[in-house]
Structure formats: C-alpha cells, structure tokens
Amino acid sequence: MDDRILTERAGDVVTLRLNAPAVMNAIDADMAEDLHAKLVDASGQARAIVLAGHERAFCAGANLAGGPRPAGADMGERLESAFNPLMLAIRHCRVPVISAVRGAAAGIGASIALCCDMIVAGESAYFLQAFRRVGLVPDGGSAFLLAHSVGRVRAMELMLLGEKLPARTALEWGLVNRVTADGEVEGVAAELAASLSRGPTRALGLIRRAAWAALAQDFGQQLELERALQREAGESADFHEGVAAFLGKREAQFTGK
C-alpha cells in the first residue's frame, strides 16, 4: 500500500484518486492492487464511488518504467495477477461507480474509466487505445467495452489506428455520459454520486448486475435473471419504503438496506 491512491469521503460517497501526477497517473501492478483493495473496502462502506485522477490525466496507462522486459517474458502475467482482478472488482462492485476524467485516459487507464457505470469527461479529456504504439493488444477488457459501447467498426478504428478520441466525439458515439468544462468534472461526478448514494443501494447494485449480464446472455436468460433479482430487491427495506412513499405521495428516504 502507498499514497498513490488517495481516499476521500463526503457523506456516503467515497472518491478514490489516482495520485501519481509525475507520471500522469500511469499505473503499475502495485498501484493496481492498491486501487483494487481500496475499491473493495469502499464498496463495503459507501453507497457510491467516484474514480478520479488529476488535471493532466485520469490515467496515462500502464507504467512502462524500466523499459521492455527480457525476451520470452510473459506480458500477460501482470494482467492475470493485478489488472484483471481490478477490472473485475469494478465490474462486480455492489454500489455505482462513476469515473471523473480529465486529460488523458489511455491504455488500461481508458479501460478503467470506461468500465465505470457512468463517465463524466472534461472538454479537454481524451481516450486513447495506445497499445499498438508499443506492439501490444488492448487489455483491461478494452475490446469488450468498446465493441459493446460504440460497435465493432468504431472499436476497430480506435484500437487499430490508436488515435485520440476527444471527449465530445466520445459523447456523440455514446461512450461517455457527460462532457463538461474541465474545472467542473469532479463537481458533476460528485453530484451524480451523491444522487445515487441517496437511492435504493441494494436495487442499484442489482441493476448493475442485470445490465452487465445483458451484454453476454440471450433474452430468455435475461428474463430468468431479472426474476431472481426482483425477488431479492423485493426483500429489501428500501422497496417497502419506496412503496410507502409512493402511496403517501412523499419523497422516499432510502437507507440502502
């Protein structure tokens, strides 16, 4: 553990900040493992999580300091041991996760940002599939995330050409949710997170499960999953509060239970 991942809390919202500005938040295996651990810890305490970086970069990708590895080195080992568990932790998080993207979101950094439930980007932010520049393939689930968000053709363009995708174009393509002035990115993300943190937390977690499952199974399987998830949601205190509030014509006071 080190100080390259900072934890900030405001009410029921936890912000996890990548804090290696000298290398534009380039992330190595230790940093990925720390982010993973703090994400899991936050998911057990908060009702919404924001992933943020700094003004110049959300995350510039994997930290390649030290140069190329020796011939025959397994370049997939680091993915298996550190980065893939992090991506799965975002995928399986029990509470909503929002990324606040300023500056560069490149390589695995783009994957981390795009794996979140909602993405808020600054006007000068950009997304870059930088892998081809160093002779590697996209990782962090990039091909999956891009193909399911913008379609195979645009995903191929981004990955094969390795060109920067500006925030405004990313919004037009349906890759991000909001584009705002650079100085307002974290404020907008915080507002969204605060709104989500006041919601029915268990139900929101189940909605996340349903949405991810919909990317990988057929309609019949989805209906079966929804039936199971609805049973679980219906057992929550928030469901009973929501119904009572609806009938009483008042705003629901969800507790996340």
C-alpha positions as CSV (number, residue, x, y, z in Angstrom):
1,M,0.0,0.0,0.0
2,D,1.2,3.6,-0.7
3,D,-0.1,7.1,-1.2
4,R,-0.6,6.8,-4.9
5,I,-4.3,6.0,-4.3
6,L,-6.0,8.6,-2.1
7,T,-9.3,8.0,-0.4
8,E,-11.6,11.0,0.2
9,R,-15.1,10.8,1.7
10,A,-18.1,13.1,1.6
11,G,-21.2,11.6,3.3
12,D,-22.0,8.3,1.6
13,V,-19.7,8.9,-1.4
14,V,-16.1,7.8,-1.5
15,T,-13.7,9.2,-4.1
16,L,-10.6,7.1,-4.9
17,R,-8.0,9.4,-6.6
18,L,-5.1,8.1,-8.6
19,N,-2.2,10.2,-7.3
20,A,0.9,9.8,-9.3
21,P,1.0,13.2,-11.2
22,A,4.7,13.0,-12.1
23,V,3.9,10.1,-14.5
24,M,0.4,11.3,-15.4
25,N,-1.1,8.6,-13.1
26,A,0.5,5.8,-15.1
27,I,-0.4,2.7,-13.1
28,D,1.8,-0.3,-12.2
29,A,0.9,-3.6,-10.6
30,D,1.3,-2.4,-7.0
31,M,-0.8,0.7,-7.7
32,A,-3.5,-1.5,-9.4
33,E,-3.5,-3.9,-6.4
34,D,-3.9,-0.9,-4.0
35,L,-6.8,0.6,-6.1
36,H,-8.4,-2.9,-6.1
37,A,-8.1,-3.2,-2.3
38,K,-9.4,0.3,-1.6
39,L,-12.3,-0.1,-4.1
40,V,-13.4,-3.3,-2.3
41,D,-13.1,-1.5,1.0
42,A,-15.1,1.5,-0.2
43,S,-17.8,-0.7,-1.6
44,G,-18.5,-2.1,1.8
45,Q,-18.8,1.4,3.4
46,A,-20.0,3.9,0.7
47,R,-23.2,4.0,-1.3
48,A,-21.5,5.4,-4.4
49,I,-17.8,5.6,-5.6
50,V,-16.0,8.1,-7.8
51,L,-12.8,7.3,-9.5
52,A,-10.7,10.4,-10.3
53,G,-7.3,11.5,-11.3
54,H,-5.6,14.9,-11.8
55,E,-5.9,17.8,-14.2
56,R,-3.4,16.4,-16.8
57,A,-4.5,12.8,-16.7
58,F,-7.1,10.4,-15.3
59,C,-4.6,7.7,-16.1
60,A,-2.0,7.6,-18.9
61,G,-2.0,3.8,-19.0
62,A,0.4,1.1,-17.6
63,N,3.6,2.4,-16.2
64,L,6.4,1.1,-18.5
65,A,9.3,2.5,-16.5
66,G,12.3,0.2,-16.7
67,G,11.9,-0.4,-20.5
68,P,11.0,-3.6,-22.3
69,R,11.0,-6.9,-20.5
70,P,13.5,-9.6,-21.4
71,A,12.8,-11.8,-24.4
72,G,10.3,-14.5,-23.6
73,A,8.8,-12.6,-20.7
74,D,5.1,-13.3,-20.2
75,M,3.4,-9.9,-20.8
76,G,0.0,-11.4,-19.8
77,E,1.2,-12.3,-16.3
78,R,0.7,-8.8,-14.9
79,L,-2.8,-8.7,-16.3
80,E,-3.7,-12.0,-14.6
81,S,-2.2,-11.0,-11.2
82,A,-3.1,-7.4,-10.9
83,F,-5.1,-5.7,-13.6
84,N,-7.8,-8.3,-14.4
85,P,-8.8,-8.6,-10.7
86,L,-9.1,-4.8,-10.6
87,M,-11.3,-4.7,-13.7
88,L,-13.5,-7.5,-12.2
89,A,-13.8,-5.6,-8.9
90,I,-15.2,-2.6,-10.8
91,R,-17.5,-4.9,-12.7
92,H,-18.8,-6.7,-9.6
93,C,-18.9,-3.6,-7.3
94,R,-22.0,-3.6,-5.1
95,V,-22.5,0.2,-5.5
96,P,-22.5,2.5,-8.5
97,V,-19.1,3.7,-9.7
98,I,-18.5,7.0,-11.6
99,S,-15.3,8.0,-13.4
100,A,-14.3,11.7,-13.5
101,V,-12.0,12.0,-16.5
102,R,-9.7,15.0,-17.0
103,G,-6.9,14.9,-19.5
104,A,-5.6,11.6,-20.8
105,A,-7.4,8.3,-20.3
106,A,-5.0,6.0,-22.2
107,G,-4.4,2.3,-22.4
108,I,-5.5,0.5,-19.3
109,G,-6.5,3.9,-17.9
110,A,-9.2,4.2,-20.6
111,S,-10.4,0.7,-19.7
112,I,-10.7,1.7,-16.0
113,A,-12.6,4.8,-16.9
114,L,-14.9,3.1,-19.4
115,C,-15.7,0.2,-17.1
116,C,-17.5,2.5,-14.6
117,D,-21.2,2.8,-14.7
118,M,-21.2,6.5,-15.6
119,I,-18.4,8.5,-17.2
120,V,-18.0,12.3,-16.8
121,A,-15.3,13.8,-19.0
122,G,-13.8,17.3,-19.3
123,E,-13.8,19.2,-22.6
124,S,-10.1,18.6,-23.0
125,A,-10.2,14.9,-22.0
126,Y,-9.5,12.2,-24.5
127,F,-9.5,8.4,-24.7
128,L,-6.6,6.6,-26.4
129,Q,-6.1,2.9,-27.2
130,A,-2.3,3.3,-27.1
131,F,-1.4,-0.4,-27.3
132,R,-0.5,-0.6,-30.9
133,R,2.1,2.1,-30.3
134,V,4.1,-0.4,-28.2
135,G,3.2,-3.6,-30.1
136,L,0.7,-4.9,-27.6
137,V,-3.0,-5.7,-27.8
138,P,-5.7,-3.8,-25.9
139,D,-6.3,-5.1,-22.4
140,G,-8.4,-4.3,-19.4
141,G,-11.4,-5.6,-21.4
142,S,-11.0,-2.7,-23.9
143,A,-12.3,-4.7,-26.9
144,F,-15.3,-5.8,-25.0
145,L,-16.1,-2.4,-23.5
146,L,-15.6,-0.6,-26.8
147,A,-17.4,-3.0,-29.1
148,H,-20.5,-3.1,-26.8
149,S,-20.5,0.7,-26.5
150,V,-19.7,2.1,-29.9
151,G,-20.0,-1.0,-32.1
152,R,-17.4,-3.3,-33.8
153,V,-16.4,-0.9,-36.6
154,R,-15.7,2.1,-34.4
155,A,-14.0,-0.1,-31.8
156,M,-11.7,-1.5,-34.6
157,E,-10.8,2.1,-35.7
158,L,-9.9,3.1,-32.1
159,M,-7.8,0.0,-31.5
160,L,-6.1,-0.4,-34.9
161,L,-5.3,3.2,-35.5
162,G,-4.6,4.2,-31.9
163,E,-5.8,7.8,-32.4
164,K,-7.0,10.1,-29.7
165,L,-10.8,10.2,-29.2
166,P,-11.8,13.6,-27.9
167,A,-14.4,13.8,-25.2
168,R,-17.0,15.5,-27.4
169,T,-16.7,12.7,-30.0
170,A,-16.9,10.1,-27.3
171,L,-20.2,11.7,-26.1
172,E,-21.6,11.6,-29.7
173,W,-20.6,8.0,-30.0
174,G,-22.3,7.1,-26.7
175,L,-19.0,6.2,-24.9
176,V,-19.5,8.7,-22.1
177,N,-22.4,10.2,-20.2
178,R,-21.5,13.8,-19.7
179,V,-19.0,16.3,-21.1
180,T,-18.4,19.5,-19.1
181,A,-15.9,22.2,-18.5
182,D,-12.6,20.8,-17.2
183,G,-13.0,22.6,-13.9
184,E,-16.5,21.2,-13.3
185,V,-15.8,17.5,-14.0
186,E,-15.4,16.4,-10.4
187,G,-18.2,18.5,-9.2
188,V,-20.6,17.0,-11.7
189,A,-19.4,13.5,-10.9
190,A,-19.8,14.2,-7.2
191,E,-23.4,15.4,-7.7
192,L,-24.3,12.3,-9.7
193,A,-22.7,10.1,-7.0
194,A,-24.5,12.0,-4.2
195,S,-27.8,11.4,-6.0
196,L,-27.1,7.7,-6.4
197,S,-26.0,7.5,-2.8
198,R,-29.4,8.6,-1.7
199,G,-31.1,5.9,-3.8
200,P,-32.0,2.3,-3.0
201,T,-28.5,0.9,-2.8
202,R,-29.3,-2.8,-3.0
203,A,-31.6,-2.3,-6.0
204,L,-29.0,-0.2,-7.8
205,G,-26.4,-2.9,-7.3
206,L,-28.9,-5.4,-8.7
207,I,-29.5,-3.1,-11.7
208,R,-25.7,-3.2,-12.3
209,R,-25.8,-7.0,-12.4
210,A,-28.7,-7.0,-14.8
211,A,-27.0,-4.5,-17.2
212,W,-23.7,-6.4,-17.3
213,A,-25.4,-9.7,-17.7
214,A,-27.4,-8.3,-20.7
215,L,-24.2,-8.0,-22.6
216,A,-23.4,-11.7,-22.5
217,Q,-26.7,-13.7,-22.5
218,D,-29.8,-14.2,-24.5
219,F,-33.3,-12.8,-23.8
220,G,-34.6,-15.9,-22.1
221,Q,-31.6,-16.0,-19.7
222,Q,-32.1,-12.3,-19.0
223,L,-35.7,-12.8,-18.1
224,E,-34.7,-15.6,-15.7
225,L,-32.1,-13.4,-14.1
226,E,-34.5,-10.5,-13.7
227,R,-36.9,-12.7,-11.9
228,A,-34.3,-13.7,-9.4
229,L,-33.0,-10.2,-8.9
230,Q,-36.6,-8.8,-8.5
231,R,-37.2,-11.3,-5.7
232,E,-34.0,-10.1,-3.9
233,A,-34.9,-6.4,-4.4
234,G,-38.4,-7.1,-3.1
235,E,-37.0,-8.3,0.2
236,S,-35.2,-5.0,0.9
237,A,-36.3,-2.3,3.3
238,D,-35.9,0.2,0.6
239,F,-38.6,-1.5,-1.5
240,H,-41.1,-1.2,1.3
241,E,-40.0,2.4,1.9
242,G,-40.4,3.2,-1.8
243,V,-43.9,1.8,-1.9
244,A,-44.9,3.6,1.3
245,A,-43.5,6.9,-0.1
246,F,-45.3,6.4,-3.4
247,L,-48.7,5.7,-1.7
248,G,-48.1,8.5,0.8
249,K,-47.2,10.9,-2.0
250,R,-43.9,11.9,-0.4
251,E,-40.2,11.5,-1.3
252,A,-38.7,8.2,-0.3
253,Q,-36.0,8.1,2.3
254,F,-33.8,5.2,1.3
255,T,-31.3,3.7,3.7
256,G,-29.6,1.3,1.4
257,K,-30.9,-1.7,3.3
